[in-house]
Amino acid sequence: MKILFEIFENLKMSFESIIASPLRSFLASLGVMVGISIVILMGWLLDGLDNSFQKTFEIIGADMIYVDKWDWTGGKSWKLLRNRKNLTLEQALKLKENHTSAERVIPNFNQWGGTVQFEKETIEGISVVGAPSENQHTPAGDLIEGRYYTEFEDNQAEQVLVIGYNVYKALFPNGKAVGEIVKMNNRKYEIIGVVRKRGTFMFDFIDNQVFIPINNFIKVYGNKSRSVNIGVKAGSKEKLDEVRTETIGLMRTIRNVKPEAENDFSINETKVFEESIAKIRSIIWLAGIGLTMLSFVVGIIGIMNIMFVSVTERTKEIGIRKSMGAKKRSIWSQFLFESSALTFGGALISIVVCSGLIYVARIAVIKFFPDISEVVEYFPPYLSLQLVIIASSVSIVLGIFAGLIPAIRASNLDPVNALRAD
Amino acid sequence: MESKTVIDIENISKIYEMGTQQVFALRDVSLKIGENEYVALMGPSGSGKSTLMNILGCLDTPTDGKYLFKDENVKEMTDNDLAEIRNREIGFVFQTFNLLPRANAVKNVELPLVYSGMSPSKREELAEQTLINVGLGDRMDHKPNELSGGQRQRVAIARALVTNPAIILADEPTGNLDTKTGDEIMILFNKLWQNGNTIILVTHEEEVAMHAKRIIRMRDGLIESDTENPHFKVK
């Protein structure tokens, strides 16, 4: 109970001492405020990035691997990749036939740089994907309007089209696309479905895809000198390892890869992104930590300085308190409370300011960058409780650091000499 | 009638190191002060009276000798023990009042109680009662700069009294006051003595010392004389 009274008294005293000279207190804790703000904003930024990466995994499919001539990691030389033999549709169908662990095996072709035209509107840079009707069971099959083509339509190589969200937005700003006839690369197609928006600001191109039956693709664009991309759906993340192993084994057999030779194809999956994301995260952290440390050092020096001034100014008060029976503990805890209250107050101000900044930033992005306004969805409008707790506790630790030496100096003052001070 | 001994010092010395020189502030001083005595410690500046007061008040420790405070050996005490003795047993009254400028009268009087760990409500009650006893019932919420010198010293006296200490150590309590106000303060001390308090008055002024019942004169770190004051009057 005694200790509680003393803590309460210390809290009161530090608060009184801070508000006695508000400007001085504010300036003293400015460095800490900057540091805490960097921590908060960095944490918030990483939260947002995590969210959008998470979203990206969902687009690509966390339970999917893609067998491809090309490699997502960028770790292999372009020459080596180019010299690989194309993956053929026949190989893909063999894989599909023999695969026992995969839920689905879905080959598809890609044609880049297409154009889609509707009445006077044109969109360029379209990627035409030829895929079987089974493709509707991948993330690309999530429609907001219409339907996917059927197996029958695929077999008939019908001129039907499922469009990505960017195409939809560009050509049909007023909605209602299904049933319309568009010209794609100068051929008429009927739109039968629209895919839900999948891209984030990082994977925007994915919404520039349009899907047509694979047999139509072969008829129009041909499959000679083209490599097929094979999507293998495991069904769950847990089954990925098993499915990957079987896929590699089957593909090596199908493509007659000699036992000692390397794979002549790549297995692409979201894991690749997870690795590069970890890299981005650590770069942001390192940059942030560097800045934070710098401002914390400046901040601690600022607080320490003001605490030394405070001890000097209040030498007489310390003498009075000691003559009234204050123990060393009472004196140093008083100054530690004060320095921690300064930094904690700084943290509170930082939290309020950063919340304001985040709020304004979100509005500004929506207003001035409408093209990427959906970014805002991934960056939370408020600071997470975790961030607030981290910022507050870090600030208190900083305060204790900064106040330690001045507090010890104060508590060691000789009462007789301290009483003599002016 | 032999009263109970509160302070018992034997052969106390205090040596200050000034560079390579040793300065004796006190040499082999012995002294006993009993309960409910009213003592004046008198001497010119440099006589060692302030050093003695600091030692008696447990603000400082002697270099040599024995100091028993209520039969407890002060010399062997830790800083914390000394702080507790100051808190419980000693009430200081200073020449310059030494009040906390930002705190009002009640808060100032509460200060020693804060360090004895009393609850805020009890503290306030006790502080207010003590302020009424020294005649400041109508000045409780005033800060030191809103009080006259005499009133400030009364607050300081209330602060010294509030823990009901074994001794009150007053260091030139009238030094910063005009004669009339100083007399009033001396009357207050006389009343406190009559109420059973033990008072040690430190002063260099003959007139002030004349208010005490026993006068100890110091010179050059030694006790020159220790006599009853023949002119002492109960006021």
Interface residues (C-beta under 8 A of the other chain):
Chain A: M1 K2 I3 F5 E6 F8 E9 E16 A20 K316 E317 G319 I320 R321 K322 S323 M324 G325 A326 K327 K328 R329 S330 D414 P415 V416 L419
Chain B: N54 G57 L59 D60 D79 N80 A83 E84 R86 N87 R88 F92 F94 N98 L99 L100 R102 L111 P112 V114 Y115 S116 G117 M118 S119 P120 R159 T163
